[in-house]
């Protein structure tokens, strides 16, 4: 899960995906990162922590980090929150295999529409709406791996 600073959207997405995967019985390794380095080592934004907590998810064990080329080796899928993140992550890709792992998270619900998860950093009221978008997208992804 990748956003700009790894303190708002991607920590929420990480927490949601971890919860949904565990509830489905999957033992997936889920992590998050930012395209920027400004918040490296920081906790998620308090508003993300509170929003997650409201939904029974604890994200206080997360610390912000910057995405690195090695992440293409560590992960099968890299979901990004918006088109700017998509372009930044694709610039890090070393080859077509790396590029094929990267997609917008909302494509799970709205394939091919290039919809972005808005950054709630400057909008205190936006965190719940972002949570709902992320939850829906993570559920769609997890559902694809459920036995028929």
LUMVO-950313 format. One record per residue (C-alpha): residue number from 1; residue in one letter; x, y, z. Coordinates in pm, 1 decimal. Last residue first. Layout:
# residues N
pos: NUM&code: a&c1: X&c2: Y&c3: Z $
...
# end
This chain:
# residues 148
pos: 148&code: x&c1: -1580.2&c2: -2064.8&c3: -479.9 $
pos: 147&code: x&c1: -1268.7&c2: -2039.1&c3: -264.4 $
pos: 146&code: x&c1: -1187.8&c2: -1681.0&c3: -167.4 $
pos: 145&code: x&c1: -899.8&c2: -1520.4&c3: -358.0 $
pos: 144&code: x&c1: -1103.8&c2: -1265.1&c3: -552.4 $
pos: 143&code: x&c1: -1287.7&c2: -1176.6&c3: -230.5 $
pos: 142&code: x&c1: -964.7&c2: -1042.9&c3: -80.8 $
pos: 141&code: x&c1: -929.9&c2: -789.6&c3: -363.9 $
pos: 140&code: x&c1: -1292.4&c2: -674.0&c3: -345.5 $
pos: 139&code: x&c1: -1267.6&c2: -646.9&c3: 32.9 $
pos: 138&code: x&c1: -955.4&c2: -432.2&c3: 1.8 $
pos: 137&code: x&c1: -1136.2&c2: -198.8&c3: -239.0 $
pos: 136&code: x&c1: -1444.7&c2: -162.7&c3: -19.3 $
pos: 135&code: x&c1: -1237.9&c2: -102.0&c3: 292.5 $
pos: 134&code: x&c1: -1020.7&c2: 153.1&c3: 117.2 $
pos: 133&code: x&c1: -1319.0&c2: 352.4&c3: -5.2 $
pos: 132&code: x&c1: -1485.1&c2: 340.1&c3: 339.0 $
pos: 131&code: x&c1: -1164.1&c2: 446.7&c3: 513.8 $
pos: 130&code: x&c1: -1127.4&c2: 739.8&c3: 272.9 $
pos: 129&code: x&c1: -1480.6&c2: 855.6&c3: 358.7 $
pos: 128&code: x&c1: -1396.3&c2: 826.6&c3: 729.1 $
pos: 127&code: x&c1: -1074.4&c2: 1024.3&c3: 689.4 $
pos: 126&code: x&c1: -1225.8&c2: 1310.3&c3: 490.6 $
pos: 125&code: x&c1: -1374.4&c2: 1507.5&c3: 780.6 $
pos: 124&code: x&c1: -1036.7&c2: 1634.7&c3: 899.7 $
pos: 123&code: x&c1: -958.6&c2: 1760.6&c3: 549.1 $
pos: 122&code: x&c1: -600.1&c2: 1874.8&c3: 482.7 $
pos: 121&code: x&c1: -446.4&c2: 1526.5&c3: 517.3 $
pos: 120&code: x&c1: -748.4&c2: 1350.3&c3: 362.4 $
pos: 119&code: x&c1: -563.5&c2: 1254.8&c3: 41.2 $
pos: 118&code: x&c1: -828.0&c2: 1143.8&c3: -206.0 $
pos: 117&code: x&c1: -826.3&c2: 777.2&c3: -310.9 $
pos: 116&code: x&c1: -782.9&c2: 798.0&c3: -684.8 $
pos: 115&code: x&c1: -990.8&c2: 662.6&c3: -970.9 $
pos: 114&code: x&c1: -811.6&c2: 540.8&c3: -1281.4 $
pos: 113&code: x&c1: -1135.1&c2: 408.6&c3: -1435.5 $
pos: 112&code: x&c1: -978.5&c2: 88.2&c3: -1566.1 $
pos: 111&code: x&c1: -1139.3&c2: -133.4&c3: -1306.6 $
pos: 110&code: x&c1: -1361.7&c2: 47.7&c3: -1051.9 $
pos: 109&code: x&c1: -1372.2&c2: -178.2&c3: -746.2 $
pos: 108&code: x&c1: -1024.8&c2: -333.1&c3: -752.0 $
pos: 107&code: x&c1: -912.1&c2: -39.2&c3: -964.5 $
pos: 106&code: x&c1: -953.0&c2: 161.2&c3: -642.5 $
pos: 105&code: x&c1: -615.1&c2: 27.6&c3: -527.9 $
pos: 104&code: x&c1: -436.2&c2: 179.2&c3: -827.8 $
pos: 103&code: x&c1: -192.8&c2: -67.4&c3: -976.9 $
pos: 102&code: x&c1: 167.2&c2: -185.4&c3: -956.1 $
pos: 101&code: x&c1: 281.5&c2: -548.1&c3: -990.3 $
pos: 100&code: x&c1: 308.4&c2: -535.8&c3: -1371.1 $
pos: 99&code: x&c1: 562.4&c2: -253.0&c3: -1346.8 $
pos: 98&code: x&c1: 806.8&c2: -473.6&c3: -1155.7 $
pos: 97&code: x&c1: 781.4&c2: -752.3&c3: -1415.6 $
pos: 96&code: x&c1: 821.6&c2: -493.3&c3: -1692.4 $
pos: 95&code: x&c1: 1158.9&c2: -383.3&c3: -1557.7 $
pos: 94&code: x&c1: 1338.2&c2: -179.8&c3: -1291.6 $
pos: 93&code: x&c1: 1035.1&c2: -5.0&c3: -1148.6 $
pos: 92&code: x&c1: 1120.8&c2: 309.5&c3: -952.6 $
pos: 91&code: x&c1: 954.5&c2: 535.6&c3: -1212.6 $
pos: 90&code: x&c1: 642.8&c2: 314.0&c3: -1182.5 $
pos: 89&code: x&c1: 625.5&c2: 405.4&c3: -815.0 $
pos: 88&code: x&c1: 625.4&c2: 779.0&c3: -886.1 $
pos: 87&code: x&c1: 370.1&c2: 746.4&c3: -1167.9 $
pos: 86&code: x&c1: 132.7&c2: 542.7&c3: -952.2 $
pos: 85&code: x&c1: 176.3&c2: 776.2&c3: -656.5 $
pos: 84&code: x&c1: 73.7&c2: 1066.5&c3: -881.9 $
pos: 83&code: x&c1: -219.2&c2: 860.3&c3: -1013.3 $
pos: 82&code: x&c1: -356.2&c2: 793.9&c3: -665.8 $
pos: 81&code: x&c1: -362.6&c2: 548.2&c3: -376.3 $
pos: 80&code: x&c1: -109.8&c2: 289.5&c3: -487.0 $
pos: 79&code: x&c1: -131.9&c2: -88.0&c3: -461.2 $
pos: 78&code: x&c1: 184.6&c2: -292.8&c3: -494.7 $
pos: 77&code: x&c1: 127.1&c2: -661.8&c3: -555.7 $
pos: 76&code: x&c1: 355.7&c2: -965.7&c3: -533.5 $
pos: 75&code: x&c1: 580.2&c2: -800.9&c3: -275.6 $
pos: 74&code: x&c1: 938.9&c2: -838.1&c3: -151.4 $
pos: 73&code: x&c1: 1116.9&c2: -823.1&c3: -487.8 $
pos: 72&code: x&c1: 937.4&c2: -507.0&c3: -603.6 $
pos: 71&code: x&c1: 998.3&c2: -370.5&c3: -254.6 $
pos: 70&code: x&c1: 1372.3&c2: -380.8&c3: -328.8 $
pos: 69&code: x&c1: 1318.7&c2: -72.6&c3: -549.7 $
pos: 68&code: x&c1: 1238.0&c2: 129.3&c3: -236.1 $
pos: 67&code: x&c1: 917.9&c2: 273.2&c3: -90.4 $
pos: 66&code: x&c1: 975.5&c2: 525.8&c3: 186.7 $
pos: 65&code: x&c1: 889.0&c2: 443.2&c3: 545.9 $
pos: 64&code: x&c1: 628.5&c2: 546.7&c3: 798.3 $
pos: 63&code: x&c1: 595.9&c2: 344.3&c3: 1116.7 $
pos: 62&code: x&c1: 314.0&c2: 101.4&c3: 1194.3 $
pos: 61&code: x&c1: 251.3&c2: -52.5&c3: 1537.3 $
pos: 60&code: x&c1: -16.6&c2: 209.4&c3: 1610.2 $
pos: 59&code: x&c1: -239.2&c2: 71.8&c3: 1334.0 $
pos: 58&code: x&c1: -502.1&c2: -88.6&c3: 1558.5 $
pos: 57&code: x&c1: -822.6&c2: -179.9&c3: 1376.2 $
pos: 56&code: x&c1: -1162.3&c2: -201.6&c3: 1546.8 $
pos: 55&code: x&c1: -1346.2&c2: 31.6&c3: 1311.1 $
pos: 54&code: x&c1: -1328.3&c2: 335.8&c3: 1540.9 $
pos: 53&code: x&c1: -962.0&c2: 244.4&c3: 1596.8 $
pos: 52&code: x&c1: -894.4&c2: 281.1&c3: 1222.8 $
pos: 51&code: x&c1: -1047.3&c2: 628.7&c3: 1223.3 $
pos: 50&code: x&c1: -853.5&c2: 724.7&c3: 1536.6 $
pos: 49&code: x&c1: -519.1&c2: 605.7&c3: 1399.5 $
pos: 48&code: x&c1: -587.4&c2: 776.3&c3: 1067.3 $
pos: 47&code: x&c1: -671.3&c2: 1099.9&c3: 1252.2 $
pos: 46&code: x&c1: -356.1&c2: 1065.9&c3: 1463.0 $
pos: 45&code: x&c1: -148.2&c2: 1054.1&c3: 1140.5 $
pos: 44&code: x&c1: 40.7&c2: 725.3&c3: 1122.5 $
pos: 43&code: x&c1: 343.3&c2: 699.5&c3: 1348.8 $
pos: 42&code: x&c1: 668.3&c2: 849.1&c3: 1226.8 $
pos: 41&code: x&c1: 984.6&c2: 660.6&c3: 1129.1 $
pos: 40&code: x&c1: 1011.2&c2: 823.7&c3: 786.5 $
pos: 39&code: x&c1: 770.8&c2: 1119.3&c3: 768.3 $
pos: 38&code: x&c1: 942.9&c2: 1327.9&c3: 501.5 $
pos: 37&code: x&c1: 1072.6&c2: 1038.9&c3: 289.0 $
pos: 36&code: x&c1: 835.1&c2: 1060.2&c3: -4.6 $
pos: 35&code: x&c1: 679.1&c2: 784.9&c3: -217.0 $
pos: 34&code: x&c1: 523.1&c2: 645.1&c3: 96.1 $
pos: 33&code: x&c1: 515.1&c2: 294.4&c3: 232.1 $
pos: 32&code: x&c1: 277.6&c2: 23.5&c3: 346.8 $
pos: 31&code: x&c1: 297.4&c2: -341.0&c3: 446.9 $
pos: 30&code: x&c1: 95.5&c2: -660.1&c3: 408.5 $
pos: 29&code: x&c1: 238.6&c2: -1009.5&c3: 446.6 $
pos: 28&code: x&c1: -49.0&c2: -1244.5&c3: 376.2 $
pos: 27&code: x&c1: -151.8&c2: -1534.5&c3: 595.5 $
pos: 26&code: x&c1: -503.0&c2: -1574.4&c3: 457.9 $
pos: 25&code: x&c1: -787.4&c2: -1706.3&c3: 673.5 $
pos: 24&code: x&c1: -1052.3&c2: -1470.3&c3: 538.4 $
pos: 23&code: x&c1: -1057.7&c2: -1280.7&c3: 869.5 $
pos: 22&code: x&c1: -678.9&c2: -1252.7&c3: 847.3 $
pos: 21&code: x&c1: -698.9&c2: -1108.5&c3: 494.7 $
pos: 20&code: x&c1: -965.0&c2: -859.3&c3: 601.8 $
pos: 19&code: x&c1: -770.2&c2: -738.7&c3: 902.9 $
pos: 18&code: x&c1: -437.5&c2: -710.6&c3: 720.3 $
pos: 17&code: x&c1: -606.0&c2: -535.2&c3: 427.3 $
pos: 16&code: x&c1: -771.9&c2: -282.8&c3: 658.8 $
pos: 15&code: x&c1: -454.7&c2: -208.5&c3: 852.0 $
pos: 14&code: x&c1: -246.1&c2: -167.3&c3: 537.4 $
pos: 13&code: x&c1: -511.0&c2: 51.5&c3: 373.6 $
pos: 12&code: x&c1: -525.8&c2: 273.5&c3: 682.1 $
pos: 11&code: x&c1: -146.5&c2: 300.2&c3: 685.9 $
pos: 10&code: x&c1: -157.4&c2: 377.5&c3: 310.8 $
pos: 9&code: x&c1: -408.7&c2: 660.5&c3: 339.7 $
pos: 8&code: x&c1: -276.1&c2: 882.3&c3: 618.0 $
pos: 7&code: x&c1: 87.8&c2: 855.1&c3: 733.5 $
pos: 6&code: x&c1: 278.1&c2: 695.5&c3: 446.9 $
pos: 5&code: x&c1: 387.6&c2: 1031.8&c3: 300.6 $
pos: 4&code: x&c1: 261.8&c2: 1011.9&c3: -58.3 $
pos: 3&code: x&c1: 62.3&c2: 690.5&c3: -72.8 $
pos: 2&code: x&c1: 159.8&c2: 325.5&c3: -112.6 $
pos: 1&code: x&c1: 0.0&c2: 0.0&c3: 0.0 $
# end
